[in-house]
Amino acid sequence: MLWLGALTSSIGTWMQKVAQNWLVLSLAGTSSALYLGLDSFLGDLPILALTLIGGVVADRHDRRHLLIGSQVIQMLSAFTLAALVATGSVRIWHVLALSAVTGCAQAFGGPAYQSLLPTLVQPTHLPNAVALNSIQFNLARVLGPLVAGAALAAFGSAACFGLNGLSFLAVIAALASLTLRHVSPAHRTGMRDELRGGLLFVRRKPALLGLVALAFTTTFLGTPLLTFLPLVAERVFGGGVRTYTLLMTCAGCGAVAGAVAVAWLGRTARMGWMMLCVQIAYGLLVCLFGLSQTFWLSAGLLVLTGAAMVMTTALLLSLVQLTAPVDMRGRVVSIYMVALRGGLPLGSLAAGLVAGRWSAPTVMVTNGLLLAAVGMLFLMAGPRVRAL
């Protein structure tokens, strides 16, 4: 039930992402690179500020209730943007403000969702469950842009935002149908003490600390690839919405394939070593995409890049959840999510500033080389992560 509800909601989310990027591109004019980066930055900035608190709350309270509240706020934000576009009163600051509101809701919903998943499966099946969750998310990356392209062409961006709002009803219904009973921690202290305890626990575990560092660098250096796809479609290949949605679909197809590969592998030996090798490949593929000037070559590289990206993040999350104790899972996962999601806004903002001065392909080539170098460094000098 949760998988089907999340799939429906994720399709709506990717529809909104495609339509919102195109809306920003049309509203911002010559400053499109900066505003694309700023929109992503403001959408993910609350992850840096609030997710650690969200992890403590997820350990203390019913995670289903937190998730339902998060989904309702995101649903209302989508409907608000749809109304603004439909009435012709939308401005760029409206889009940026609603992105920030959505990010606040996700800061509390994310840790609750990720810490809820292990309660639905046995520990030996956790990597498979994480990968299956990645499959629904990335299957939506394939279907969402396709539906968004058709809706944009036929009805405009307001339809995409409205359909996204409706999609949240599916995951709310799925969460309401679950009968899991929340078990509070045996020993509860103040929120500040529990937050400090989670930070100290990760700090004292070199393997977890390494995984958190890898999560940050993976998104900080890898995210601009997707952020700048509208610019690549328009300025490198001279295309429009169809070109952009096709590129997004290629990345989504690769992501689904990567998630299926992780689900098939399940819990295996040397998962840490495997994850580092995949990250190195991910960085090299991002670099090659930035160098490509041929559409079909770029499309093929996006398929491979999407697979490598999802395999890296799915393996990282599996290793974090397998290493974290049950009573601290919400806090440990929230720290991981701050690093993973925190790299998104900072990477997008930095890349937007650099691309405004040079070019988006230049940013991709540089980031890809740096990403591969980080993976190689951990592979050679990070025995704790490599041995997981």
C-alpha positions in Angstrom: 0.0 0.0 0.0 2.8 2.4 0.9 4.7 1.6 -2.3 1.7 2.2 -4.5 0.7 5.5 -2.7 4.3 6.7 -2.9 4.5 5.9 -6.6 1.4 7.9 -7.4 2.7 10.9 -5.3 6.2 10.7 -6.8 4.7 10.8 -10.4 3.0 14.0 -9.4 6.1 15.4 -7.8 8.2 14.8 -11.0 5.4 16.4 -13.1 5.7 19.5 -10.9 9.5 19.4 -11.1 9.5 19.4 -14.9 6.8 22.1 -15.1 8.3 24.2 -12.4 11.8 24.2 -14.0 10.2 25.3 -17.3 8.1 27.9 -15.5 11.2 29.4 -13.9 13.0 29.3 -17.2 10.2 31.3 -18.8 9.8 33.8 -15.9 13.5 34.5 -15.3 14.6 35.3 -18.8 18.4 35.9 -19.1 18.9 35.1 -15.4 17.5 31.6 -15.8 20.7 29.8 -14.7 20.8 31.7 -11.5 17.1 31.3 -10.7 17.1 27.6 -11.5 19.9 27.2 -9.0 18.1 29.5 -6.5 14.8 27.6 -6.7 16.5 24.4 -6.0 18.5 26.0 -3.2 15.4 27.4 -1.5 13.5 24.1 -1.9 16.2 22.2 -0.1 17.5 24.9 2.4 15.0 23.7 5.1 16.7 20.3 4.9 19.8 21.9 6.4 17.9 23.8 9.1 15.1 21.4 10.2 15.8 17.8 9.3 17.9 17.0 12.4 14.9 18.2 14.5 12.7 16.1 12.2 14.8 13.0 13.1 14.3 13.6 16.8 10.6 14.1 16.3 10.4 10.9 14.2 11.9 8.9 17.1 9.6 10.4 19.7 6.2 10.5 17.9 4.0 8.4 15.5 5.8 8.5 12.1 2.5 8.0 10.2 1.0 11.2 11.7 4.1 13.2 10.8 4.0 11.9 7.3 0.4 12.7 6.8 0.9 16.2 8.0 3.9 16.6 5.7 1.9 15.4 2.7 -1.0 17.8 3.4 1.3 20.8 3.5 2.9 19.8 0.2 -0.5 19.2 -1.4 -1.7 22.7 -0.4 1.5 24.2 -1.8 0.9 22.5 -5.2 -2.7 23.7 -5.4 -1.6 27.2 -4.5 0.9 27.3 -7.3 -1.7 25.9 -9.7 -4.1 28.6 -8.8 -1.5 31.3 -9.3 -0.5 30.1 -12.7 -4.1 29.5 -13.8 -5.1 33.1 -12.9 -2.0 34.6 -14.6 -0.8 36.2 -11.4 2.3 34.0 -10.7 5.7 35.8 -10.2 9.1 34.3 -9.7 9.0 35.0 -5.9 5.8 33.0 -5.6 7.6 30.0 -7.0 10.6 30.5 -4.7 8.5 30.9 -1.6 6.4 27.8 -2.3 9.5 25.8 -2.9 10.7 26.8 0.6 7.4 25.9 2.2 7.5 22.4 0.5 11.1 22.0 1.7 10.0 22.7 5.3 7.3 19.9 5.1 9.9 17.5 3.6 12.3 18.2 6.4 9.9 16.5 8.9 8.4 14.0 6.5 11.8 12.6 5.2 13.2 11.2 8.4 9.8 9.8 9.4 9.4 8.0 6.0 12.9 6.6 5.9 12.7 5.4 9.5 9.3 3.9 8.9 10.5 1.6 6.0 12.7 -0.7 8.2 9.6 -1.4 10.4 7.8 -3.0 7.4 10.5 -5.6 6.5 13.0 -7.9 8.1 16.6 -6.6 8.4 17.9 -9.1 5.9 15.5 -7.6 3.3 16.2 -4.0 4.1 18.5 -3.3 1.1 15.9 -4.8 -1.2 13.2 -2.6 0.4 15.4 0.5 0.0 16.0 -0.5 -3.6 12.3 -1.1 -4.3 11.5 2.3 -2.8 14.1 3.7 -5.3 12.3 1.9 -8.1 9.0 3.6 -7.4 10.7 7.0 -7.1 12.7 6.5 -10.3 9.8 4.8 -12.2 8.0 8.1 -11.4 11.0 9.9 -13.0 10.2 8.1 -16.2 6.4 8.5 -16.1 6.3 11.9 -14.5 8.1 13.8 -17.3 6.1 12.0 -20.0 2.8 12.9 -18.4 4.2 16.4 -17.7 5.2 16.9 -21.3 1.7 16.0 -22.5 0.0 18.1 -19.9 2.2 21.1 -20.6 1.6 20.9 -24.3 -2.2 20.4 -23.9 -3.2 22.3 -20.8 -0.2 24.3 -19.5 1.8 24.2 -16.3 -1.2 24.8 -14.0 -2.5 21.3 -14.9 0.8 19.7 -13.8 0.7 21.5 -10.5 -3.0 20.6 -9.9 -2.4 16.9 -10.7 0.5 16.9 -8.3 -1.7 18.2 -5.6 -4.3 15.4 -6.3 -1.5 12.8 -6.2 -0.8 13.4 -2.5 -4.2 12.0 -1.7 -3.0 8.5 -2.7 -0.1 8.5 -0.2 -2.2 10.0 2.5 -4.8 7.2 2.0 -2.0 4.6 2.1 -0.5 5.9 5.3 -4.0 6.0 6.9 -4.5 2.3 6.0 -1.3 1.1 7.9 -1.9 -0.4 11.3 1.6 -0.1 12.7 1.8 0.8 16.4 4.4 3.4 17.3 6.8 2.5 20.1 8.3 5.5 21.9 11.9 5.3 23.2 12.3 3.7 26.6 14.3 6.6 28.0 13.2 10.1 26.8 15.1 13.3 27.6 15.0 16.8 26.2 15.0 17.2 22.4 18.3 19.0 22.6 19.9 16.1 24.5 18.5 13.6 22.1 19.8 15.6 19.1 23.2 15.9 20.7 23.2 12.1 21.4 22.6 11.3 17.7 25.4 13.7 16.6 27.8 12.2 19.1 26.9 8.6 18.0 27.7 9.4 14.4 30.8 11.3 15.2 32.2 8.3 17.2 31.5 5.8 14.3 34.1 6.5 11.5 32.2 4.3 9.0 28.9 6.3 9.5 30.9 9.6 9.4 32.4 8.5 6.1 29.0 7.6 4.7 27.6 11.0 5.7 30.5 12.7 4.0 30.0 10.7 0.8 26.3 11.5 0.8 27.1 15.2 0.8 29.7 15.1 -1.9 27.5 12.9 -4.1 24.6 15.3 -4.2 26.7 18.5 -4.1 28.7 17.5 -7.2 26.1 15.4 -9.0 22.9 17.4 -8.6 23.7 20.1 -11.2 23.4 17.6 -13.9 19.6 17.4 -13.4 19.3 21.1 -12.4 20.8 22.3 -15.7 19.0 19.9 -18.1 16.6 22.6 -19.2 19.5 24.7 -20.2 21.2 21.8 -22.0 18.0 21.1 -23.9 17.6 24.7 -25.0 21.1 26.0 -25.5 23.2 22.9 -26.4 20.6 21.0 -28.5 18.2 23.9 -29.5 15.2 22.1 -28.3 12.1 22.8 -26.1 9.9 21.0 -23.7 9.9 17.8 -25.7 13.8 17.7 -25.7 13.9 18.4 -22.0 11.3 15.8 -21.0 13.0 13.2 -23.2 16.3 13.8 -21.5 14.6 13.6 -18.1 13.0 10.3 -19.2 16.4 8.9 -20.2 17.8 9.7 -16.8 14.7 8.1 -15.2 15.0 4.9 -17.2 18.6 4.5 -16.1 17.6 5.2 -12.5 15.0 2.5 -12.5 17.5 0.0 -14.0 20.0 1.0 -11.2 17.4 0.5 -8.5 16.4 -2.9 -9.9 20.1 -3.9 -9.9 20.4 -3.0 -6.2 17.1 -4.8 -5.4 18.4 -7.9 -7.2 21.7 -7.8 -5.3 20.2 -7.4 -1.9 22.4 -7.7 1.2 25.8 -8.7 -0.2 29.4 -8.8 1.0 31.6 -5.7 0.3 28.7 -3.3 -0.3 31.0 -0.4 0.7 33.6 -1.3 -1.9 30.8 -1.7 -4.5 29.3 1.7 -3.6 32.6 3.5 -4.0 33.3 1.9 -7.4 29.9 2.9 -8.6 30.4 6.5 -7.4 33.7 6.7 -9.4 31.8 5.6 -12.5 29.0 8.1 -11.7 31.5 11.0 -11.7 33.1 10.0 -15.0 29.7 9.7 -16.6 28.8 13.2 -15.5 32.0 14.5 -16.9 31.4 12.8 -20.3 27.8 14.2 -20.4 29.2 17.7 -20.0 31.6 17.1 -22.9 29.0 15.6 -25.3 27.5 17.7 -28.1 25.5 14.9 -29.7 22.0 14.4 -28.6 21.7 10.6 -28.8 25.1 10.2 -27.2 24.0 12.5 -24.3 20.7 10.5 -24.0 22.7 7.3 -23.7 25.0 8.8 -21.1 22.0 10.0 -19.1 20.7 6.4 -18.9 24.0 5.2 -17.5 24.4 8.3 -15.2 20.9 7.8 -13.8 21.7 4.1 -13.0 25.0 5.0 -11.3 23.4 7.8 -9.3 20.6 5.6 -7.9 22.9 2.7 -7.2 25.2 5.0 -5.2 22.5 6.6 -3.1 20.6 3.3 -2.5 23.7 1.6 -1.4 24.6 4.5 0.9 21.2 4.5 2.5 21.2 0.7 3.0 24.5 0.9 4.7 23.4 3.7 7.0 20.2 2.0 8.0 22.0 -1.4 8.6 24.6 0.3 10.8 22.2 2.5 12.9 20.6 1.0 16.0 16.8 0.8 16.1 16.3 3.3 18.9 18.4 5.9 17.1 17.5 5.2 13.5 15.4 8.4 13.1 18.3 10.6 14.3 21.0 8.8 12.3 18.9 8.8 9.2 18.2 12.5 9.7 21.9 13.3 9.9 22.4 11.3 6.7 19.6 13.1 5.0 21.0 16.5 6.0 24.2 15.6 4.2 22.4 14.0 1.2 19.7 16.6 0.8 21.9 19.5 2.1 24.3 18.9 -0.8 21.4 19.6 -3.3 20.8 23.3 -2.5 24.4 24.2 -1.9 25.5 22.4 -5.1 22.7 23.9 -7.2 23.4 27.4 -5.9 27.2 27.1 -6.4 26.7 25.6 -9.8 24.2 28.3 -10.8 26.7 31.1 -9.9 29.5 29.4 -11.8 27.4 28.5 -14.8 26.2 32.1 -15.0 29.8 33.2 -15.5 31.0 30.3 -17.6 28.6 27.6 -18.8 26.6 24.6 -17.5 28.7 22.0 -19.4 31.9 23.4 -17.8 30.3 22.9 -14.3 29.3 19.3 -15.2 32.8 18.4 -16.4 34.5 19.9 -13.3 32.0 18.3 -10.9 32.2 14.9 -12.5 36.0 14.8 -12.2 35.8 15.9 -8.5 33.1 13.3 -7.7 35.3 10.5 -9.2 38.3 11.8 -7.3 36.4 11.7 -3.9 35.3 8.1 -4.6 38.9 7.1 -5.5 40.2 8.8 -2.3 37.8 6.8 -0.1 38.5 3.6 -2.0 42.3 4.0 -1.3 42.3 5.7 2.1 38.9 4.8 3.7 39.1 1.3 5.0 36.1 1.6 7.4 33.7 2.4 4.6 35.4 0.1 2.1 35.0 -2.9 4.5 31.2 -2.4 5.1 
